[in-house]
Amino acid sequence: MGKFQSSKVFDGFSTVFRQWKANTTHCQFIHGYGISFKVYFEGELDDRNWVWDFGGMKRAKTLIDGMQPKAWMDYMFDHTTIIAEDDPFLDAFKDMEESGVAQIRVIPATGAEKFSEYIFNKLNEFVKTETENRVRVTKVKFMEHGKNAAYYVE
């Protein structure tokens, strides 16, 4: 028996971050990319014969961290600076936010691989709840400027 799958790309985000543990490369410094991510869905078809409603992020009843899914994506990734929760300069970044010069978002870890995992976990929980477990996320591909990509696979 076959499976139904679909995917959607979310793009148009400008994000700055640093990987403070990458002390032998320039990735330890604050740097930014135009980012996008592709989400892969799998599940049973709905009454419209869709796995996932491609406009469903705008029409969803389920929230992510108290926000509509598209608003959450903008909040997290659009003109933001993402900092790892264990970054030794976290307080300095928080000072920048308090001064009004940066929108700081703190997550467990940074980098394309960790971003793909973070997005996977947030969106899989959302999708399963929104579809009453009819659909799940199977993979997230996170892209930096369309050239570099990292994946998190279920």
URRA-V666131 format. One record per pair of residues at least 6 apart in sequence whose ideal C-beta (glycine too) atoms are under 7 Angstrom apart, sorted by the first residue. I is the first residue (numbers start at 1). J is the second residue. Records with the same first field share a line. If there is no record, write none. Layout:
BEGIN
I: J + J
END
This chain:
BEGIN
3: 42
4: 42 + 43 + 44 + 45 + 51
5: 40 + 41 + 42 + 51
6: 41 + 51 + 52
7: 38 + 39 + 40 + 41
8: 39 + 54
9: 36 + 38
10: 36 + 37 + 73
11: 36
13: 35 + 36 + 77 + 78
14: 32 + 34 + 78 + 79
15: 32 + 33 + 35 + 77 + 80 + 82
16: 30 + 31 + 32 + 81
17: 81 + 82 + 110
18: 28 + 29 + 30 + 31 + 110
19: 27 + 28 + 110 + 111
20: 28 + 84 + 87 + 88
22: 28
33: 144 + 145
34: 145
35: 77 + 142 + 143 + 144
36: 143
37: 116 + 119 + 140 + 141 + 142 + 143
38: 141
39: 123 + 137 + 140
40: 137 + 138 + 139
41: 51 + 52 + 127 + 135 + 137
42: 51 + 135 + 136 + 138
43: 51 + 131 + 134 + 135 + 136
44: 134
45: 51
46: 134
51: 135
52: 135
53: 59
57: 69 + 70
58: 70
60: 68 + 69 + 130
61: 130
62: 126 + 129 + 130
64: 72 + 122 + 126
65: 72
67: 75
69: 126
76: 105
79: 103
80: 103 + 105
81: 93 + 102 + 103 + 104
82: 105 + 107 + 110
83: 90 + 93 + 104 + 106
84: 107 + 108 + 109 + 110
85: 106 + 107 + 108
90: 106
93: 102 + 104
94: 104
96: 102 + 104
97: 103 + 104
107: 118
112: 142 + 144 + 148 + 150
113: 150
115: 142
116: 140 + 141 + 142 + 150 + 151 + 152
117: 152
119: 140 + 142
120: 137 + 140 + 152
123: 137
124: 136 + 137
127: 135 + 136 + 137
128: 136
138: 153 + 154
139: 151 + 152 + 153 + 154
140: 151 + 152
141: 149 + 151
142: 149 + 150
143: 149
END
